């Protein structure tokens, strides 16, 4: 027998929890399926200093605990499981949890987020949060006046390198190919920033350090030699992958897999299905913007349901 739900939220990062808070206060009795990484990307972040309301900063996992408790306080029912498939062909929408339980939802809010792409080095994962980061805007402040490295050759890497250059003493930009993939304007910004040194044809072999980043071992494809760069921060900027694969047959996705929404709203092409946070935001990808779009999704869902009455 299927369970009927008024408002189903898929995902539990800042977007999902904020949607839950607003939906619960609006009397929509939201049910949240938390996903495989409850709390989202902030649960693998250490200090968060750029979220309003935390003047002394806060640890990412603790912040997500605050979000969870607030959502539950207003009556959100959280299921610690994951969605394996969906059917948005008609309302109520069919959502299958862990390939066995079927939920029927009048509205669905997709807040499945995105995952940073990593190099896949053991040292990278071991030092994640201890000098290794996938977000220069989030963590660059901690490396003021220090030497850092950033890997990547696209627009994101170029933008984050120039951002880091304003804070750091020296920025090594590690590019696997013999040229940048970034747009011409971003390439010019990198070239015109004196404290960025771009190392082409360079692969990262290992991040050095026991409890914190102390350096990075790199390999030159041209000289066939290795060397160690002394850095205290290592940033990975090779892109993000939105967690949207299960929606590809039902919702419009852009070429990178982000869910397309009507500009100025969280509405998808399926009436009654809304998308918020990093699953649909390829530009900003910040906790505060994700939370804001989660609020929008709940308000959009509330108005949609009211229009059916």
Secondary structure, DSSP 8 states (H G I E B T S, - for coil): --EEEEEEEE--SHHHHHHHHHHHHTT---EEE--SSTTGGGGG--EE-SSTT-TT-EEHHHHHHHHHHHHHHTT-EEE-S-EEEEE-SSSSEEEEETTTEEEEEEEEEE---EEE-----HHHHHTBTTTEES-HHHHGGGGTTSEEEEE--SHHHHHHHHHHHHHSSEEEEE-SSSS--S-HHHHHHHHT-TTEEEE-SEEEEEEE-SSS--EEEEEETTTTEEEEE--SEEEE-S-EEES-GGGTTTS-B-TTS-B---TTS-B-SSTTEEE-GGGT-SS---HHHHHHHHHHHHHHHHHHHHHH-
